[in-house]
Each structure stands twice: as C-alpha cells, then as structure tokens.
Amino acid sequence: MKQYLEATEYIDWQHPAVLEKAQHLSAGELNKTVIARRCFEFVRDRIKHSWDYKLNPVTCRASDVLEHGTGYCYAKSHLLAALLRANAIPAGLCYQRLSLHDGGPPYCLHGLNAVWLPDHGWYRVDPRGNKPGVDAQFSPPEERLAFSISERLEADLPEIWPEPLPVVVRALTTHKTVTDVYHNLPDIELIANCLGETVTF
C-alpha cells in the first residue's frame, strides 16, 4: 500500500494548504470510512468542474486545484487522492474511456479514484461533481459513479494507478485554457486480444 500513500509531484499532499484542509475534514473523527466520505464530498461539491463552469486556470497539481477551487475530473481526482493520503488512507487513480457525446467518437479518458476502506477493500468513487444526469455518491459497498459504460469502445479500465497517467498530465500542463483542454482531451487506444478481451495501450 505504500505507493498509494506517497506524496508525489501532482498528488502533493504534504503541501501546507492540502494538509490543513485534510486535517480540517478529519477533525474529531477516527473512522476512516467517514473521513473518506468527507473528503469525497468536499471535492465533489466544493471544487468546481472546469468545463461545467468554464473556469480557468487549468489545474493539475492537487494543491493548485485546492487553491483555485476548480479542476477537470482528472485534477479533482488528484486532489481527492491527496486529501485521503494526508489522512493515511490509501488512494489511487482510476480511469474510464467514454464517448464524449454519448455514443461514438470522439472518446476520452475520464478520471476518478479508488480508496482503500477497512471494511470494503478497494472502492471506486467519482468526485467530478454532480449535475442533471450525473449523481455520483459515496455508498459502499455499492458503486455510484458519474458515468456507466454503454458501448463496446467505452471501458472501465481496471488499473489503480498511484500517479496520474502521463497522457493526462500532458493534457493538463500543455494547454493553457479549459477550452484548449476540452479540444485535446486525453485518450488511449483499446485493442482486443486473442481471447476477445479488451486491453489498453
């Protein structure tokens, strides 16, 4: 579990502001599941999704997401991972591949989290922020994610990453506005192997 507790360049939970927020969210509570819920609901509800609100600047590092109060789904997942790790709760990053327009190309990655809960093991949560048609919740052991997989070129990618994928970091650090990011959202290719299973490259 060590890699899911470490501070990294983009999950910089040792930043003073992130530590302060993490301590505030866990104040008076020892139950890790309750603390995880508090962290999730803070990021889901208090950090605005960059594209939903058309908010700049583009953020990637957890401390920047907290400072500016905005981020794409990927960046929000970086902040949630940081807040959880600051509270000694193992957390990683997960991705889905989704159709951008509810059917067919273009496709893009969607970022979310997995958190290790003592009574449930790894549990996925999606802090991207709710809106009409999106109702992500923290309700273990049931998953209540923002989006479901509805066609063959969409996918729930099974990996739990300790750090952001390079393609995600590149999208968030090389484009200067939320509009630029939207027109260059990260994606990966799905390839069916000889068993007919979908693998990613």
N, C-alpha and C positions, 0 to 999 in steps of 0.2 A: 504493500500500500504506500510505501514511501514516496514513489513518484507522483502519487495523487495528493500529496500534502506539501510538495515543494513550492517555493516561490520561484517564479521564472520571469523572463522579460515582460511577458504580456499578462501573466497571472501574478501580478506583483503585490501579493497580499501583505508583505512587510512594509509597504508604503504607509506612512503615518495616518493618512486620511482613511485608507481602507481598514487598517487595524482599529481605528477609532469607531468607524461605522460597524464593524463586525462585533466589537465589544458592546456597543450600544444595542445591537439587535439581540445579543445573547444575554443581556443583563437580567439577573435574577432567575436564570433558567439553566438547568443541568441536563435536561433531556435532549439528546442530540437530534431526535426527530422533530421536536418542537422548534429548536434553533434552526434546523434546516428549512422548516416551513416559513419561519420569519424571514430568513434571508431570501428565499424564493419569492415570497410575496412582495418584499421590498423591491427587488429588481424587476419583477413583472409589472408592478403597479406604479412605482415611483420613478423609474428610469424610462424615458420616452423612446419608443422605437423610431429610429432616424427617418425611415421612409414614411411611416404613418403620419408623422408630424412635420416632415420636410425640414428637419433640423440639422444644421451644421454646428460644429465641425464634425468630420468623420473621426470616430474614435476606435481604438483597438486595444490599447493597454487598459487593464482594469481600473487603475487609478484615474485615467483620463475619462473613462465612462462615468465614474462617480463624480468627478469634478464638474463635467459639463451636463450631466443628467440625461444623456442621450447616447444611443448606440444602435447599430444594426443588431439583428439576432445574435450574430457571432460575438460581437463585442459585449452584449448583455450577458452571454454565457461566460465570457471571460471574467466579468465582474462577479457573477454568482459563484463561480469556482473559487475566486479569490476570497470572498466573504466566508464561504464554507471552510476552506483550508485554514483561514485565520482562526476559525473556531475548532480546529483539529478534527474536521470532518472530511474524510477523503472525497474528492470530487474530480470528475473528468469531463471531457468534451465529447459530444456525440454529434452525428450529422445525419440528416435525411437528404435524399435527392428528390426534388419536387418539380413539377411543371409550374412555371411562373404564372401561367394564365389558365390554370385548372383544366389542362388537357393538351398534350402535345408539346412540342418545343416552343420556346426555349426552356431548358431546365437549369436549375441552380441548386447549390447546396443550401441547406437550412441548418442553423446551429442551435444546439440545445445541450443539456447537461445530464450526466449520471452522477448520483450521490450515493454513497455507501451508508445505509441506515442499519443500526444494530439489529433491528427486528425483521428486516426485509432483504438485506443484501443490497446489490446494485439496483437503483430505482431511477428511471428517467423522468426528468421534469423539463418543461419548456417555458422559460421566462420571457419570451419575445414580447408579451403584452397582449392582453385581450382586446377584442373589438367585435362588432357584429360578425357572427360566423366563426369566431375563434374563442374558445372557452377552455384554456389550459388551467389545470388545477393541481394541487398537491393533495393526493388522496391515496397513499399507499395502503395496500399493495396494488391498487388499480392505477394503471397509467391513464392520465388525462392530458394528452399532448395537444398542441395547437392544430396539427395537421395529420391526416391519415393518408396512407398510401392507396392510390386508387387506379393506377395503371402500371403496365409492365416495365416501363422505363423510369418509374419512380422507385425508390428503395429506402428502407430503413437500414442504414449501414450499421453493422453490429459492433464495430470497434468502440472502445472507450479510450480516448486519447488523453495523455497527461498534458499535452500542449496543443495549441492551435495548428491546424494543417497549414503548411507553407502557402498553399494557394489562397487560403483565407487571409492570412497576414498580408500577402501581396496585394489583394484587392483593397484592403483597408488602409494600407500605408502608401500606395502609389497613386491613389485617386484623391483629389482634393475636395470634392463636394459629394453630398449624398446622391445627387443626380448622376454624377460620374460613376459612383459605385453601382448604382442601380442598373446602369447600362453595361456594366462589366462584372456582374455577379459571378462568384467563383462556381465552378462546376467540375465534375470528374466524369470519366467515361465508365459505363457499365459494360462488362463483357461476359457473355455466358460461357461457362467452361464445359468440358466434355460431358459432365453429368447433368447439364442443363441448369446448374445453379448460377446465380449472378455473383460475380466477383468485381472488385473495383481496382482501378489502376490510376 
